[in-house]
Amino acid sequence: MDKIRALRYFKRVAELCSFTAVAEEFDVPASSISRRVRDLEQSLGVELLQRSTRKVEVTELGKLYYSMINEAIRQLEQADELVSQTFEAPSGLIRISCLPSYGEQHLTPLLEQFVQRYPNIVFDLHYSDDLTQLGKDPVDIAIRGGSAPDEHVIAKRLSKNEFSLTATPKYLNTLGKELPLNKQAIESAHALQYRGPRGLIDWHYFDDDHWVPLKLSTHLISNNGKALLAAALNHRGMFCVPSWSICEHLESGELVQVPTQGKVSVSPGGDIGIFLLYERSKYQIPKIKLCVDFICEHLQHHLDRTNEQI
């Protein structure tokens, strides 16, 4: 029995609770995954997984075994990558998870430049708002918006993530309200709201010296930034978005930042930004280090300059 392979298969089955999902990840038949894990169980003389036609569950002993082998397998995989890589000709797979709008607008074009310089690199890009757990999910680099994460990872700030209330000049004219808008005028206007992985994203208003939630008149809800942008461009309402995501529309005049008496944001108080996340140990691997440094070098300065111009 190839025990290392069996341990790797068991580790991922324990994390995903699916032989099929693990088989797709390793590009082997599900029967091979199941057989290898069964061989591992027989060699240990214990049951690590409980199998049924509907689901796979990790036994109590399986959970204990997983907790003991998890870090060892991760270190082994990183050691394999480290010694097989060189800075002169890096190669292999880099898995990146990124919030969709940011990835489509800023990361994708940049990675095309990176691949031209390092053609033996293959990117596995997952653009989603779903939260990523580095060290558990199969991701090397994650890019997320919000506050600096309280995790055992390295977080490098790429840019500001300031939100602004935005609409077309035509929609603002239809409101018939005096500018700047007060809290009541904002609440009576048509709101285009974003739904994140944890639910509907509320708006807040800075009133005197504290933040208060807005009671919105919502006319569209979507987890897709492009859908909200299309609605806004069609004069259907106002939306609260990061300035970096609508730079070209602000510059062209299609959209304008809505003048308000108090500040409006989806994140009351605090310092929020766009952060690149990675594990310290993976930064030793040449392909990861080169990619992290390349992204930081090109995005940090470009996006902060763009924000200053808005």
Protein Blocks (a to p, Z undefined) as FASTA:
>chain_A
ZZklmmmmmmmmmmnopaklmmmmnopafklmmmmmmmmmmmnopafbdcdfkbccddfk
lmmmmmmmmmmmmmmmmmmmmmmpcfklggdjddddddfklmmmmmmmmmmmmmmmmmmb
ccdddddfbdcdehjaccfbdcdedddddddbddddfbdcddcddddfklmmmnopacdd
dfklmmmpccdddddfkbccdddddehjaccddddddfbdcfbfklmmmmmmnopaccdd
dfklmmmmmmnomaccdddfbdcdfbegjjddddddddfklmmpmklmmmmmmmmmmmmm
mmmmmmmmZZ
